[in-house]
Amino acid sequence: MTKHRSLALWRGTLDMLPLSLAVMPWGILFGSLAIQRGFSAWETQAISALVFGGAVQIVSIELLAQGTPLTAVLFSAFVISSRHFLYGLHLRERMASHPLRWRIGLGFLLTDELFALSGDRRAYRRHYRLWYALGAGGSFYLAWNLWTAIGIVGGATLPDLSQLGVEFAIAAIFIALVVPNLKDLASTTSVLVAAIVAVYLATTDSQIGLIIAASAGMAAGYAVQTLQGYRG
């Protein structure tokens, strides 16, 4: 591996480090919660290694522990993870020219956090940008699995962390990711509309509230952007 590749990997790791540390409560929550719901240590660690998605992991283990049919669990996982389809579409043009191994590898590592670091227009364009993304996404993956392992070890002795409100850590992360990107009226409108709709639908116990809120936000942002284009 060349010096430039090593530097790109290291830079990606360092840039992702604050987010890797910020999800520690979330990862420990998942690990301990799975053990307390009757999953074995190997099963719990395998879920983090293969699924790699905090929200869908926690929802899935809760549903499985309650005896929910597998089809319902899979549908819920699909709905919760559907935003990743939008991430993929957004980055498709930048990744299309790269080898399949890069597209599959970075596609697996494409979390909300890595997508937030992909906002730069140069992201993924050059070879060393790919290594930067690999360092960022790979280090986040290792950190997530480490926090899960810590939760597994403490699962038998820790209290039910879901009752302590530590899941707010993930909401704080999203706020920190989104706010710096609110640089124009369209994006600000999109976020505000999505937030209002999401909060309202949360009071109705809607199973697809996240999808509806995201769609409403995108539609509002697109409408504002279109109106600005006409006026320009």
C-alpha positions in Angstrom: 0.0 0.0 0.0 1.4 3.4 -1.0 2.0 6.2 1.4 -0.8 8.2 -0.2 -3.3 5.4 0.3 -2.2 5.1 4.0 -2.6 8.8 4.5 -6.1 8.7 2.9 -7.2 5.8 5.1 -5.8 7.6 8.2 -7.5 10.9 7.3 -10.8 9.2 6.8 -10.5 7.4 10.1 -9.7 10.7 11.9 -12.5 12.6 10.3 -15.0 9.8 11.3 -13.6 9.5 14.8 -16.0 11.9 16.5 -19.0 10.1 15.0 -17.5 6.7 15.9 -17.3 7.8 19.5 -20.7 9.4 19.5 -22.5 6.2 18.6 -20.9 4.4 21.6 -24.1 4.6 23.7 -26.2 3.3 20.8 -23.9 0.4 20.1 -23.7 -0.6 23.8 -27.5 -0.3 24.0 -27.9 -2.7 21.2 -25.4 -5.3 22.5 -26.9 -5.3 26.0 -30.5 -5.2 24.9 -30.0 -8.2 22.6 -28.5 -10.2 25.4 -31.4 -9.2 27.7 -33.9 -10.3 25.0 -32.5 -13.8 24.9 -30.0 -13.6 22.0 -26.7 -15.3 22.4 -23.4 -13.4 22.3 -22.5 -14.9 18.8 -26.0 -14.0 17.4 -25.8 -10.5 18.7 -22.3 -9.8 17.3 -23.2 -11.4 14.0 -26.2 -9.0 13.6 -23.9 -6.0 14.0 -21.3 -7.6 11.6 -23.8 -8.4 8.9 -26.7 -5.9 9.2 -24.7 -2.9 10.4 -27.6 -0.5 11.0 -28.4 0.7 14.5 -32.1 1.5 14.2 -33.0 -1.6 12.2 -31.0 -3.8 14.5 -32.7 -2.7 17.7 -36.2 -2.7 16.1 -35.6 -6.2 14.7 -34.5 -7.8 17.9 -37.4 -6.3 19.8 -39.8 -7.7 17.2 -38.2 -11.1 17.1 -38.2 -11.3 20.9 -41.9 -10.6 20.9 -42.5 -13.5 18.4 -43.4 -11.2 15.5 -43.6 -13.1 12.2 -40.5 -13.0 10.1 -42.3 -11.3 7.2 -43.3 -8.4 9.4 -39.8 -8.1 10.8 -38.4 -8.0 7.2 -40.9 -5.4 6.1 -40.1 -3.2 9.1 -36.4 -3.5 8.3 -37.0 -2.6 4.7 -39.0 0.5 5.7 -36.4 1.7 8.3 -33.5 1.1 5.9 -35.2 2.5 2.7 -33.3 5.8 3.0 -30.2 4.0 2.0 -31.7 3.4 -1.4 -31.8 7.2 -1.8 -28.2 7.5 -0.6 -27.2 5.0 -3.3 -29.1 6.9 -6.0 -27.4 10.1 -5.0 -23.9 8.6 -5.2 -24.6 6.4 -8.2 -23.1 8.8 -10.8 -19.9 9.2 -8.8 -19.4 5.5 -8.2 -20.6 4.1 -11.6 -17.1 4.2 -13.2 -15.4 2.4 -10.3 -14.8 -1.4 -10.1 -17.6 -3.6 -8.6 -15.5 -4.4 -5.5 -15.5 -0.7 -4.6 -19.2 -0.3 -5.2 -20.1 -3.3 -3.2 -17.7 -2.6 -0.4 -18.5 1.1 0.1 -22.2 0.3 -0.5 -22.1 -2.0 2.6 -20.3 0.7 4.6 -22.6 3.5 3.5 -24.2 4.6 6.8 -25.9 7.9 7.5 -22.6 9.1 9.0 -20.5 8.1 5.9 -23.1 9.7 3.6 -22.8 12.9 5.6 -19.1 12.9 4.9 -19.8 12.4 1.2 -21.3 15.9 0.7 -18.1 17.3 -0.9 -18.5 17.3 -4.7 -15.1 15.7 -5.0 -16.1 12.7 -2.8 -15.4 9.3 -4.5 -14.2 11.0 -7.7 -10.5 10.1 -7.5 -8.8 6.9 -6.4 -7.5 8.3 -3.1 -11.0 9.6 -2.3 -12.1 6.0 -2.4 -9.5 5.1 0.2 -10.5 8.0 2.3 -14.1 6.7 2.3 -12.9 3.2 3.1 -11.0 4.6 6.1 -14.0 6.5 7.3 -16.6 3.8 6.7 -14.3 0.9 7.8 -13.3 2.6 11.1 -16.9 3.3 11.8 -17.8 -0.3 11.2 -15.1 -1.5 13.5 -16.1 1.0 16.2 -19.8 -0.1 15.9 -18.9 -3.8 16.4 -16.6 -2.9 19.3 -19.4 -1.0 21.1 -21.7 -4.0 20.4 -19.1 -6.3 22.0 -18.9 -4.1 25.1 -22.7 -4.2 25.4 -22.6 -8.0 25.1 -20.1 -8.3 27.9 -22.1 -6.0 30.1 -25.5 -7.3 29.0 -25.9 -9.5 32.0 -25.1 -6.8 34.6 -26.2 -3.5 33.0 -29.8 -2.3 33.6 -32.2 -2.0 30.7 -30.5 0.9 29.0 -33.6 1.5 26.8 -35.2 3.0 29.9 -32.5 5.5 30.4 -32.9 7.6 27.3 -29.5 6.9 25.8 -31.0 6.3 22.4 -31.2 10.1 22.2 -27.5 10.0 21.3 -28.4 8.9 17.7 -30.8 11.9 17.4 -28.1 14.2 18.5 -25.8 12.8 15.9 -28.3 13.4 13.1 -28.8 16.9 14.3 -25.1 17.5 14.2 -24.9 16.0 10.7 -27.8 17.9 9.2 -27.4 21.5 10.6 -24.1 22.4 9.0 -25.6 21.5 5.6 -28.5 23.9 5.9 -27.0 26.5 3.5 -30.0 27.6 1.5 -33.8 28.0 1.7 -34.5 24.8 -0.1 -32.6 22.5 2.3 -33.8 24.4 5.3 -37.4 24.1 4.2 -36.9 20.4 3.5 -35.6 19.7 7.0 -38.3 21.8 8.7 -41.1 20.1 6.8 -39.7 16.7 7.4 -39.2 17.3 11.1 -42.8 18.7 11.6 -44.4 15.8 9.7 -42.2 13.2 11.5 -43.1 14.6 14.9 -46.8 14.7 14.1 -46.8 11.1 12.7 -45.0 9.9 15.8 -48.1 10.7 17.8 -50.2 8.6 15.5 -48.1 5.4 15.8 -47.7 5.3 12.0 -45.6 2.4 10.7 -44.3 4.4 7.7 -44.0 7.8 9.4 -40.3 8.1 8.5 -41.0 7.4 4.8 -43.8 9.9 4.7 -41.9 12.6 6.5 -38.8 12.1 4.2 -41.0 12.3 1.1 -42.8 15.4 2.3 -39.4 17.1 3.1 -38.0 16.2 -0.3 -41.1 17.5 -2.1 -41.1 20.7 -0.1 -37.4 21.3 -0.8 -37.8 20.5 -4.5 -40.8 22.9 -4.7 -38.8 25.7 -3.2 -35.8 25.1 -5.4 -38.1 25.0 -8.5 -39.7 28.3 -7.5 -36.3 29.9 -7.0 -35.3 28.7 -10.4 -38.3 30.3 -12.1 -37.7 33.6 -10.3 -34.0 33.5 -11.2 
